[in-house]
Amino acid sequence: MARRVLCTTTVAVMALTAGMLAQAPAGRGRGRGPAPTRPPVFFSESWKALPTPADDHGEWPATQAGVASPNLVLALYGPSGKDITLVAVRGNPDVYPLNLWTGVTTSPIGATLRDKENDVDLSEPLARIRWTIRTSGFHQVRPLIKLADGTYLVGDHATGPVNDFVQSDISIPDVRWMKVDAARMVTVGNMIDHPDLTRVDEVGFADLMPGSGHGNGGWVNVAKIEVFGRPVKR
């Protein structure tokens, strides 16, 4: 009788254990499915120097002429977006790379790049923006995107303050977004946790504070911007 009870108990314990294992989360290497892959570089832009102006300061208005990639179109936003400048500081370009500078702007501004043929899918888990930037004062560089439906969004993740040019990544899945009035570069509405990022038309940066002019005070430099996402034919 005792053997029968022991055998029955053992069978019951084994069945319970098997059931718990079946319901438990899969361990490493079991049942996880394929690992996510990193999306390719959608675009990479580090600007193009223009013929040196007469004053030899190496500073020009930021225009399409300063975009190095022939497939990208530059757009400037905000009341003083036209005052963003392309700067080539004389000296060692490894220390002071060619960059877009917001020092003489008088309002919040934004600048984006648009591929002529493709939107970009930024909905994947490893989608990101990588930029090389420097800031002054309390200024920060924030991601600015335009969706295919015409909606402009600015992100809550920012880079800065940083005293020297640094490379930094913005992981897109970690970003929360707000709509922005692109004409005024002012945020509107509430935070958006999960916008549809499967078709993004433009990608760039926003500086939501006016510049302080030449010299130290408040501004951002954006020397390079790269976007990692999959192209979507427009």
Buried (B, 14 or more C-beta within 10 A) or exposed (E): EEEEEEEEEEEEEEEEEEEEEEEEEEEEEEEEEEEEEEBEEBBBBBBEBBEEEEEEBBBBEBEEEBBEBEEBEBBBBBBBBBBBBBBBBEEEEEEBBBBBBBBBBEBBBBBBBBBEEBBBBBBBEEBBBBBBBBBBBEBBBBBBBBBBEEBBBBBEBBBBBBEEBBEBEBEBEEBEBBBBBBEEBBBEEEEBEEBEBBBBBBBBBBBBBBBBEEEEEBBBBBBBBBBBBBBBEE
